[in-house]
């Protein structure tokens, strides 16, 4: 077993395939324990400090309940209680919070805040979302793919939509796990070029490929996994009306999903804006794993917490 305790989770790019596989396998084991009623107080007596700059349903509840199931405790620090770099500099927050807690999870706007927390914290820092990436979500996505397909090697994932933090983490995670990746975004909204280059470098080990295109139909043909996300993320509300026009041909409908492989699965990190990036009906096709994916956030995060904080 690879020792991960004391590590930060800032990006999936910082982890090897073997380490990610170990986290997924532990998540599957912990999920089985929940369903069979087996207590697993791996983090008894441990405390997680949770910093939230953005509203949250899944991140807050999954980490909080996950810590409870692991025998630990989670402290919620909302936007009105802590303002990174405003009420108090991030360095001081990291130093103080890491003297009280055994781990820190932060959901922020600016990725630099995550980097600063990790720089000054003496306990593991977990990126619960930043404007650059969302590693805890994609760990759960890879978990869900393994659960549904039994593997990741040789599978192809198509991401349709904005080349945002989700696209970046999917590129990192899928390329580490031997998957092909198709990204379809409008011109001007494709993923960060450095992220794409790093993901392509990861893939040299597996002989897989990455395709960046402006054609959602071409991207989705015959793929095993279809993924989408909101077109305007939190903090981009002023751009929403313009984005609705630019992204209108990138909506996941039942018809578009039907162009994927017959046994393809559909994923969405939620919340879904029905009628925008996806239709209500598409989110509920037989191949949809959207709500299984949401549940798996907790199981995958528990594996992360147990590995980094034990």
N, C-alpha and C positions, 0 to 999 in steps of 0.2 A: 504494500500500500504506500502511495506517495503522501508524504506529510505536507499538509497545506496550512496547518495552524499558524496564525500570525500574519498570513498574507492579506493584502488588499484585493478587492475585486473592483478594479477601475474599468477594465476592458477585457473582453474575451481574447483579445490579441495577446494578452499577457500570460495566457494559459496554453499548455500543450494539449494535443488531442487526448493523450493518456490521462491528463488531469481532468479534462472536461468529461471524459468517459467515466472516470471514477465518481465525479459529482452526480452524473445522471444515474449511474447504478445505485448510488446511495439514496438518491431521491426515490427511485423505484422501490427500494427496500423500505424506506420510511413510509411511503404511501401504503404498502402492504400492511405495515404495522398499524396504521390508522384504521384500515378496513377490517383488520382482524382483532382490533381492540387490545393491541399489545402496547403497554406504556413504554416510552423511550425517552426518559429524562436526561438526555445526553448533556444538556446545558443547565442542569440544576444549580441554582445559585448565581447564574450569569445574567447580566443585564445588557440590553441593546438600546442605545440612544437613537431615536429616529427623528431626523431633521426633514421637515417638509416646507418647501417654498411654493409648491404647487398642490392643488387639490388632488385627492386620491381616494379611490375605493379599493381596488385590488392590492396596490402596494401596501397601503396602511394595514388593511385587515389581514392580508396574507402573512406579512412579517410579524404582526402582533399575535395572531393566533398561532403561527408557527413557533414563535418563542415560547408561548404558553405550553404547547404540546411537547416541546423539548425540555420543559421543566424550568424555563427561565422567565424573564420579565422584560417587557418593552416599555420604554418611556416615549410618549409622543410629544414632539416639539413643533408646533404649527407656525405658520407665517407671522402670527401676532406675538408669538413668544420668543422667537429668535430670528434675527435678520442678519444673515451672513454679510459681513463687510460693511454694515450700516450702523446698527446699534453698537456693534462690537466687531473688531477685526476677526477674520476667519482663523488666523493663527491662535488667538486667545481662546476662541470657542473650541477649537480642536484640542488644545492643551488641557482646558478645564474639563470638557466632556469626557475625554479619554482617561481622566483621573477618577471619574465616577463610574464609567461603563466599561464593559468588556468588548464592546464592538459599537461601531457607528454606521448607520445606514442613512444616506442623504438623497433626497429627491429635489433637484435644483434646476434652475434655468441655465446658468453659465457653467460650462464644464470646468473652468478654472477653479470654481469653488470646491469641486470634488478633488482636484489635484492638490489644492492647498490643505484641505482637511487631511488627506493622506500624508502630505509632507510633514505635518506637525502633530499628527495623532500618534500615540504610542500603542494603540489597539487597531485591529483591522477596520478598514473603511470599505463599505459596500456601496457602489454606485446604484441607487434605486431609480435613476433616470437623470440624464443631463441633455443639454441641447445637442451634444455630439453623439452620444450612444446610450444604449439601454441594455447592458449585459445581463442583468437578472431576468429580464423578460425573455431574451433569446435563449438563455439556459433552459427556461421552462418550455420554450418552443422546440428546442432540440429534444428535450425529454418527451414531449408530446409526439414528435415524429418517430422516435424510437419505440414508444408505446404503441403507436398505430401501425408502423411499418416493420418493426423488428430490427431496423438497421438505419444507417444514414449513408453508407457507402454506395456511390453510384446513383443516388437519387438526384432529382432536379427540382429545385424550388424556384418559382416565379414570384417575384415581388412586384406588385402593380401599384404605382403611386409616387408620392414624393420621396426623393432621395435623401431622407432625413436620418435622424438618430436610429430609427428602427432599421432602415436599409443598411446603415453602417455596421450595426451589430450583427445583422443577418449575414452580411458579407464576411465578417470576421469568423463568426461561429460556424457557418456552413462550410467555409473554405478549410477550416481546421478539421472538420468531420467528414471530408471526402465527398462533398456534395457539389453538383453543378449549380450555378446561380444565374438566373435571368432577371435583370432589373429593367422594368419599363416605366419611364418617367417622361414627362414633357420636356422639350428642349429648355435648358436653363434651370431644370430642377433635378438633375441627375446627381448621384452621390459624389462625395468628395473624391477627387482623383487620387490623392495619396492613399485613402482607404482602399480604393479599388486596386491600386498597385500592390499594396501589402497583401490583400486577399489573393491576388494572382500569384504572388510569391508563395503563399501558403499552399496553393493548389499544385505546385510543381511536384509535391510528394505523391499526389494521387492521379495525375493526368486528367484532372477534371477541368472545366472551363467556366469562365464568367462572360456573360453577354450583357452589354448595356445598350438599350434600344429605346426608341420613342414609339414603338409599335406594340401595344398590349396584346394584340391578337397573336402576333408572331412569338412573343415571349411566353405565352401560356400554353401553346400547342404541345400536347403530349407530356406535360410535366406531372410530377408526383405530388407536389405541394404547391398550393396557391396561397399567397399572403397579401394582405393589404392593411393600410393604416389610414388615419384621418388625413385629409388634405391640408388642413390648417391646424398646426399644433398649438398648445397653450403658449401664449406670447405672440402669436401670429394672427390674432383676431382681426386686426386692421386690414389684413390681406385677404380675408376670407372670400369676399364677393368676387375679387379678381381671380382667385384660385379656383372658385367654382366654375368659372368660364374656361380657364386654361385646362383643368383636369377632367372636363365633362366626358371625354371619350375613354377615361381610365376607370370607370365604375365597374365593379364586379357585379355582374348580373348572372342569373341562372344560365343564360345563353353563353356568356363568355366563359364561365366556369366549365361548361360542357365541352369546351375545346381542350381541356386538360385530359390526362389519362383517365380511363374509366373508373379506376379506384383511387383517384386523387383525393387528398384531404384539403380542407379549407381552414385557414387560420387568420385570426384578426386579434391584435393585442388588446382591443377595446379601450375606451368606449367607442361604439360604432355610431356614426352619423348616418342613419338609414336614409337612402335617397341621394346620398352624396357618394362616398367612396365604395359603398356596397348597398345593395337592396336588402330589405328585411327578408325576402324570400330566399335570396342567395345565401344569407347567413344561416339558413335552416335547411339547406339541401342535405341529403343523406350523408354526404362526405364531410359535412361541417364538423370540426372538432373545436369550435370556438369556445364553448363553455367548459369542455374538458381541459383545454389549454389554460383557461382562467383558473380552474381548480389547481392545475399543476404548478401554477405560480408558487403556491404555498409549499408543495412538496419539494420542488427544486430549490427554493430559497432555504428551506430547512436543511437540505443537504449542504448548502453553502454556509449557513450559520454554524452547523455542527462541525464542519471541516475547518473553518477559519477561526472559530472562537473556542473550540474544545481545549 
